């Protein structure tokens, strides 16, 4: 899945150069990293990338191994349930027995060999008919993720994004894992589940391909978690071992992933930190001097400058919403 806009990575992430096609951590782009870690499990001709009209050309350029007709343009963004349903329908047309893995294109995983072992285990469970969800052991009381509650080896229930007090309880209990947004199942199994739990959207997705651009906007705007996983009974969960997962959801996540100096600062470009700690600077072509300030994010582009507190990094996406209301398409 590669159709997101990465609004929390503004001003670097824009419609035509969204987070997933950027080298956010240096080197390879996030979508290239995703492809490379899955490539040992799946040949390129069995990849589908679902994205938007703005990114299709860039993704096809970055992933030349994938046949161009398998970089699919979603007519309009409608959250993960319609996106996954569209992918399942396409796969079923090509292979009615297809086993389907769902992977966001913007995750970072350090332990790729351990990750692939988990996917192989998930594939075995999915082959028996289960809808397999991957849970990540929480490393801090995160309020921006949904959680999976386990009881022994069974998924007991899904929990919405909690407040801080609840997230701390989840962390202490040891039963709750972050919902990674990665899934493995038979394409037929998720398609049947969508028909059962999201019938109106499933009917739209079953329409002839020529009709889909006009009909797709009528799909319900809903995540696969709410639409199916919270209702289905054939759920299997895997409590993943530590393999260095991060969804790189904000500039603060990038800060946490990169080496820091002895005062906790990260400088991607030339910077001077004077009595300043725990800050992140990315401003190509100029020196940035921070004096007497802590815990900042500074990201500069030719047409926009972001300065934010690190603990407010999740709110950067709100800037994009304001710019949309102001019709500042030049900055989107």
N, C-alpha and C positions, 0 to 999 in steps of 0.2 A: 504494500500500500504506500503510494508515493504522491498523494494528491494534496497534502496539507500545505498551508502557506507559511508555517513557521513564524507566526506573528510575534511571538515572544523573543525572536531574534532580529527584530527591527533595530537599527536601520540596515543591517547587512542583508537580511532576508527580505526579498521582494517577490512580487508575483512571478516574474520570469526567472528569478534566481533564488528560489526558496531554500530553506535550510537543508533539505535532503540532498541537494546537488552542490552544496558548498563544502569545502574542506575545513569544517568548523574547528577541528583539532589539528589542522595542518596535514599535509600529504593528501591522501585519498579523500574524496567526498564521502559523506555518510552513506549514500545509496551504493557507491562502489564497494565500500566496506561490507555492506549487507550482502551484496551479490557474491563477493569473494568468500565470505564465511560459509555460505550455503552451497557454493559451487562443488565442493567435494561430495555432496549428497545428491545433487540433482544436475542433470545436463542442461545447458542453456536453453535447448529447445523445449524444456518443460517449465520454464519460468513465464509467469505473467506479471507485468507491472501495470498497475492501475493508477493513473495520474490525471492531470488536468491539461487543458489545451495549451496553457502557458509553458508547461515544463516538458511536454512530450518530445520536442526536438532535442533539448539538452540531455534528457535521459537517454534517448536513442543514441546520441553521440557518445555519452559516457559508458554505455553498455553495448558496444557493437556486437558482442557475442550473442545477444538475444535477438531473434528475428524481429524486424521492425513491426510486423503486424501483431506482435505480442506485447507491445507497449500500447495499452488501451487508454483512450481518453474517456473519462467519466463526464457525461454531459453537464453535470452540475454537482457540487459537493452535497452529499446527503448523509454524512456520518458513516460509521463503519458497517452497519447492517446492510444497506443497499450495496455498498462497495464490495463486501464479501459475497453477497448474493449474486452480483454481476459476475464476479470471478468464478463462483461455483457453476453458474449456468454455462459459461464459456467452456470450462473444463469438462463438464458432463457431455457437451456436444462433441468433444474430441476424444474423451475416454470415460465411459460410464463407470469404470471402476477406479477412477482417479482418487488418490490420496492427496489431500490438500493441506499445505502448511500456510499459515497467514503470518506475515512478518512486516511490521512497520519499517520503513526505509530509513529511519533516522535514529536507530539505536546504536550504542557502542557496547561491544562485548570483548573484554580483554582475553578471556580464556576460551578461545574458539574450539579447541579440541573437546573440552568438557561440555561446551554448548552443543556440539554435534552429537555427543553421546546422549544427551538429554533428548534431542530431536529423534534419534533412532528409537529410544524407549517410547517416546510419545507416538511414533508411527506404529509401533506394535500394538499399543492400546487402541489407537484409532482404527486399526485394521479389524478389530473386534467390534466396532460399531460405536465406540465412545467419542464424545466431543471433549477433546483434551485441552485443558487450560494450563498455562505455565505460571507458577507463583514464584516470586523472588523474595527471599528472606529479607525483611526490612532492616536497614542499617541505621535508621533514625526515624523519629515519629513524623513521617511525611503526611501533609494534609492535601497534597495535590494529586494523589493516586487513589484509585479504588483498591479495595482489599478483598482477598479470598480467605474465608475462615475454614480451616481444616479441623476435622475431628478424626483422630488416628490418620488413616490414609485417604479418607473420604472428604470431598468438598461438602461442607455443611451449608454454607450460604455465601453470597457475594455481599459486600458492604460498600456503601457509597463513600465518596471522599469524606473523611471525618474532620471534626474540629480538632484542635491541638490536644485537648484533654483526652478525647477518645483515641487519637493516634498514639498517645503515650501508653494508654491501657493496652492497645493492640500490641505494641512493641513488647511490653512486659509479659504478656500472656504466652507468647511463643506460638500461638495457634494461627496468627494472621500473617499472610504473605501479600506483598504487593501484586496486583494484577498486571502482568507484564504487557498485555495486549498481543501476545503471541499464542497461536492456537494451531492444533493439528486435528484433522478429522477427514472422513470420507466426504468428497464433494456431495455425494448423494445424501449423506446423513445431515449435513448442514442445510441442504436444499429442502429436505423433508421437514426439518425443524422450522425453517423460514415459512414454508407453506402452512404449517400448523399455527405458529405463533405470530406471524406477520403476513397474513394472507393477501391483503391488498397490495402490499409492495411486491410480494412474490409473483402475483399475477401480472404486475407491470413488467417485472424482469423476464417473465416468460413470453412476452410479446415478440413478434418478429423483429430482428435487429434493425431493420429500416425504420421501424416505428419508435424505437427506444429513445432517440434524442428528444422527441416531443413529449413522450410519456414520463421519462425519468424524473423530471422535476416534481412529479406527483408522488414519488416515493416518500415514505415517512422519514423524517430527519431524526434518526435514532441510532444509538450504538448497538452493536451485537450483544453486549452485556445485558442491556435493558430489554432488548427485543426477544432474545432467545435464551441466553445462558442462565438468567435468573429464573427461568420457567422450565427449562428442559430437565429431564430426569436422568438422561444417559451421560452425565458429566463425569469426567475423570480428571483429577488434578495431580500435577506433579510439583512437589516442593523442591525447587531446583537447588542443587549445590551452588556454592559461590563460584561464579564464573565472570565476575567483573561487569555485570550488566548496569547500564545507565541509559535512560531514555533521552538524555541531553535535552531536557525540556526548557532550559532557560540559560541566559548568560552566566548565572551563578553555577549551574551544573558544569559549564565549560571551565569556570574558575576552579571548581573542585577537582576536575580531572587532570589539570595541568600542574607541572612542577612550580613550586613557590619559593621565593627567597626566604631568608631567615626572619623577615618581618611579615611573611605571609602574602607578599605581593606577587602578582603575575603580570609580566610585561610582554605582550606579543610584538610590540614595536618599541621604539625608543621612548624611555620614560625615566623620570627622576622622582623618587619618593623621599620627601623630606618630612620627617616626623609623621609619616603616613604609613598605615598598615592595612593588610588584608584587602587590597584593591586589585582591580583588573583593568588593564589598559590595552586597547587595540586601536591605534590611530596611525595608519601608514602615512609616511611622508612628513611627519612633524614630531617634534619633541613635546611630550605632555609632562608637565610638572605638577605633582600633587603636594600641597604644603598643609600640614596640620589637619588632614582629613583621613578618615578611615572607612573601610567597607564600602567602597564605591565601585561602580562599573562605568567605564568610559569607552564608548565605541564611536569612532568617527568614520564617515564616508564623505565623498565629494559634495553631497547635497544635504546631509543631515548629521547631527551630533546627538548622541544619547549620553546622558549622565544620570545615573540612578543608584539608589542604595541597593546593595546586594540582597538584602532581605526583602526588597520589593521587586526582584527580578521577574517574578511571575506576572506582575502588572504591566510589563512593557507592552503586551498585546493590547491593552486598553488604549495606548497611544494610536495604534492602527485603527481602532474603531472610531476614535475622534477624527483622524484624518479622513476616514471614509465619509463621515458625516459632513466634513468640510469639503468633500469632493476634491481632495488633493491627490489626484491620480498620479501626479508626477512623483509623489513620495511613496507610492504603494507598489 
